Amino acid sequence: MPTYPQEPGRAASDPVEPVSDGTGSPPRGDLPQPDSPRPVAANGEPGPDAAGPATAEDEYTTAIQELEDRWRRALADLDNLRKRHARELERERAVERSRTASAFLPVLDNLELALTHAGADQGAIVEGIRAVRDQAVNVLELLGYPRHAETGVAFDPARHEVVGVVQDPDAPPGTVVEVLRPGYGDGERQLRPAAVTVAKRE
């Protein structure tokens, strides 16, 4: 066992404090050491002192960018939907126009046939024109616009347009006496009302 020299005036029985050689245990204290682990919360997640480099401002910026991207995508989808709807509407209109024109082609064919035989029997020409007229009326009815040219019925402001009032002892007041121009269609699908003359009270 090595012996240490004693200082003058110190008794041999006085304890000698050992001199630290730098290899001993670090002093105890409340401050964390450089190599001490980060604090961990009770649920196993990192505590407040273990926050990453991302700050609250960075999180807000990221959220705003995501919302802006979603907004731009929604605008693009809405614009594409509007364009597609416009194309479909125009296509439906073209189909309807074509269907209506095709329905009237036989009427034109019969008119041309009547004009070709204009020098023949006049009675036959009249019958041919009447047949063409009936065919055109039938086409309009198939398209949803029936013809109205009835006389002796009560005046209906939704279907009739009064163009004259006459005295007729054989017709009750307010009755359609004559149809000057037929009407076509009913209600919201009315092309035009019938132009009529109505019996008045004496």
Secondary structure, DSSP 4 states (H G I P E B T S, - for coil): ----PPPTT--TTS--PPPP-S-SPPPP-SSPPTTPPPPB-TTSSB-GGG--S--HHHHHHHHHHHHHHHHHHHHHHHHHHHHHHHHHHHHHHHHHHHHHHHHHHHHHHHHHHHHHTTTS-HHHHHHHHHHHHHHHHHHHHHTT--EE---SSBP-TTTEEEEEEE--TTS-TTBEEEEEE-EE--GGG-SBPEEEEEE---
